[in-house]
Amino acid sequence: MNIHNIMEEYVSSTVNELYDTLKAEKINWLSCDCETCRLDTVCYVLNRIKPRYIVSERGVLHNSMDLNDIQFKADMNKVALEGIRLINGSQRKYHKTKTSNEIATKAVSPNFNFPLLIGQVFDGTTFEPLEGVKITIKENNECVEMFDSTWSNPAETYKATNGAYSFWPKPVEGIEGETKDFSFVLEFKKEGYAPITYCLDIPVKATKELPSTNYSLKIRDIFMFSEDVDNPMEG
């Protein structure tokens, strides 16, 4: 039995169509549409949406009905376009010069490699995933730099991502074997809702291992309430 995430083909197709359209319209901010940039954008989108696994043709039919939903497609295009802008605005240092495999095999100095931080935001009254939430992660009141352009800070939640968000902080140099506590502050803001600040402490050990998204940390679910509703979680 084969299990497959149907979103991989859908996202790849959506991203490539957008790149082709932007290129045809000669959009001035589109500086590159090479395979590397396109793949980075596909990764950016896939990191932000819920996978949809199938095992049969029936699964393909069921999911295709959802994927053709006008609102879903609009949300997906919005996330993909955001990814294209970010990738073009902050291309990898090895863009068109070194492959990711060459980078991965290069010896690295001891670093504090952070886990992939993932979470989800809900409406505190309806318990439905909340879209349009702007989430910023900070350290010492400064925005935390991300590992690469496939993660943005601030991040935003969309209907297509079911209120999910993710951050992958850039590694920090350290002394091998040293353990350090890092204190992050996450700020959640959405128009019409009371803002929320969430503090997160993460102990990290410096190693020479390469960063990996296989190491993740689930942040507790965040519930936001309209400004005219009392938050029972406060006070």
C-alpha positions in Angstrom: 0.0 0.0 0.0 1.4 3.4 -1.0 0.7 6.5 1.0 1.2 9.8 -0.7 0.8 13.5 0.2 -1.3 14.9 -2.6 -0.4 18.4 -1.7 3.1 18.1 -3.1 1.9 18.0 -6.7 -0.8 20.6 -6.0 1.7 23.1 -4.4 4.4 22.4 -7.1 1.9 23.1 -9.8 0.5 26.2 -8.1 4.0 27.7 -7.5 5.2 27.0 -11.1 2.1 28.6 -12.6 2.6 31.7 -10.5 6.2 32.0 -11.4 5.3 31.6 -15.1 2.6 34.2 -14.8 4.8 36.7 -13.0 7.6 36.2 -15.5 5.2 36.6 -18.5 3.9 39.9 -17.0 7.5 41.0 -16.4 6.9 41.9 -12.7 9.9 44.1 -11.8 10.5 42.5 -8.3 10.9 39.0 -9.8 14.6 38.8 -10.0 14.9 35.0 -10.6 12.7 32.1 -11.4 15.3 29.3 -11.6 14.7 25.8 -10.3 16.4 26.5 -7.0 14.1 29.5 -6.3 11.0 27.5 -7.3 11.9 24.5 -5.1 12.6 26.9 -2.2 9.1 28.4 -2.7 7.5 24.9 -2.8 9.2 24.1 0.5 8.0 27.4 2.0 4.4 26.6 1.2 4.5 22.9 2.2 6.0 23.9 5.5 2.9 26.0 6.2 0.0 23.8 5.1 -1.6 20.6 6.3 -0.6 17.5 4.4 -3.3 15.5 2.7 -2.5 11.8 2.5 -4.2 9.4 0.1 -4.0 5.7 -0.5 -6.5 5.2 -3.4 -8.2 6.9 -6.4 -11.1 7.6 -4.2 -8.8 9.7 -2.0 -7.7 11.6 -5.1 -11.4 12.4 -6.0 -12.3 13.4 -2.5 -9.4 15.8 -2.1 -9.7 17.2 -5.6 -13.1 18.5 -4.7 -11.6 20.4 -1.7 -8.6 21.7 -3.7 -10.9 23.2 -6.4 -12.7 25.3 -3.8 -12.3 29.0 -4.8 -11.4 30.2 -1.3 -8.9 27.4 -0.8 -7.2 28.2 -4.1 -7.1 31.9 -3.2 -5.5 31.2 0.1 -3.0 28.9 -1.5 -2.1 31.5 -4.1 -1.6 34.0 -1.3 0.8 31.8 0.6 2.7 30.9 -2.6 3.0 34.5 -3.6 4.3 35.4 -0.2 6.9 32.7 -0.6 8.0 33.9 -4.0 8.5 37.4 -2.7 10.5 36.2 0.3 12.7 33.9 -1.8 13.4 36.6 -4.3 14.1 39.1 -1.6 16.5 37.0 0.4 18.1 34.4 -1.8 20.4 31.9 -0.3 24.0 32.8 -0.1 24.9 29.8 -2.3 22.3 30.7 -4.9 23.5 29.5 -8.3 26.9 28.8 -6.9 26.7 25.8 -4.6 24.2 23.1 -4.3 22.5 22.2 -1.0 24.3 18.9 -1.0 27.7 20.7 -1.1 26.6 22.9 1.8 25.3 19.9 3.8 28.6 18.0 3.5 30.7 21.0 4.6 32.2 20.8 8.1 30.4 23.0 10.6 31.5 24.6 13.8 29.6 23.9 17.1 26.2 25.6 17.0 23.1 25.8 19.1 20.7 24.3 16.6 17.1 25.2 17.4 14.1 22.9 16.9 11.4 23.7 14.4 8.8 25.6 16.4 5.3 24.8 15.3 2.0 25.9 16.7 -1.7 26.7 15.9 -4.0 29.6 16.7 -7.7 29.3 17.4 -10.7 31.6 18.1 -11.2 31.4 21.8 -15.0 31.4 21.4 -15.7 29.1 18.5 -12.5 27.0 18.8 -12.1 27.2 15.0 -8.6 27.8 13.5 -8.0 31.5 13.2 -6.6 33.0 10.0 -5.0 36.4 9.5 -3.0 36.3 12.7 0.4 38.0 12.6 2.9 36.1 14.8 6.3 37.6 15.6 9.0 35.7 17.5 11.5 37.9 19.4 14.6 37.6 21.6 15.7 40.5 23.7 13.0 42.6 22.0 14.5 41.9 18.6 13.0 39.8 15.8 14.7 36.4 15.7 16.6 35.7 12.4 15.3 32.6 10.7 17.4 29.7 9.3 16.6 30.7 5.7 14.0 32.4 3.6 11.6 29.4 3.7 10.6 30.6 7.2 9.4 34.2 7.7 9.3 36.3 10.8 6.7 37.7 11.3 4.6 34.7 10.1 0.9 34.7 9.3 -1.9 32.2 9.5 -4.2 31.3 6.7 -7.4 29.4 6.2 -5.5 26.9 4.0 -3.0 26.3 6.9 -5.8 25.8 9.5 -4.3 28.5 11.8 -0.9 26.8 11.8 2.4 28.6 11.9 6.1 27.7 12.2 9.5 29.2 12.9 13.0 27.8 12.5 15.5 30.1 14.2 19.0 30.4 12.7 21.7 28.5 14.6 23.9 30.4 17.0 27.6 29.7 17.4 28.6 28.1 20.7 31.1 25.9 22.4 30.7 22.1 21.8 28.9 20.5 24.7 27.7 23.8 26.2 24.0 24.0 27.2 22.2 27.4 27.1 18.7 28.5 27.8 17.2 30.7 25.1 14.2 32.9 26.0 11.8 33.8 23.2 8.7 35.9 23.2 5.9 35.3 20.7 3.5 38.1 19.9 0.1 37.3 18.4 -1.9 40.1 16.8 -5.1 40.2 14.7 -7.4 43.1 14.1 -10.4 43.0 16.3 -8.8 40.6 18.7 -6.9 41.2 22.0 -3.2 40.7 21.4 -1.4 37.9 23.2 2.2 37.5 24.3 3.6 34.1 25.0 7.0 33.4 26.6 9.0 30.3 25.6 12.2 29.1 27.2 14.2 26.4 25.3 17.4 24.7 26.6 19.7 23.9 23.6 23.1 22.1 23.5 25.8 23.2 21.1 26.9 20.4 18.8 28.6 20.0 15.4 25.6 18.2 14.0 23.8 19.8 11.0 20.5 21.5 11.7 17.4 19.4 11.0 13.7 19.8 10.9 13.4 16.3 12.3 13.8 18.0 15.7 10.6 20.0 16.4 8.9 21.5 19.4 5.1 21.9 19.6 4.0 25.2 21.1 0.9 25.1 23.2 -2.3 26.0 21.3 -3.1 29.8 21.4 -6.7 31.0 21.8 -7.4 34.6 20.9 -10.6 36.4 21.9 -12.4 39.3 20.3 -11.7 42.6 22.0 -15.3 42.7 23.3 -15.1 39.3 24.9 -13.5 38.6 28.3 -10.6 36.0 28.1 -11.3 33.4 30.8 -7.6 32.3 30.6 -6.6 35.7 32.1 -7.0 37.0 35.6 
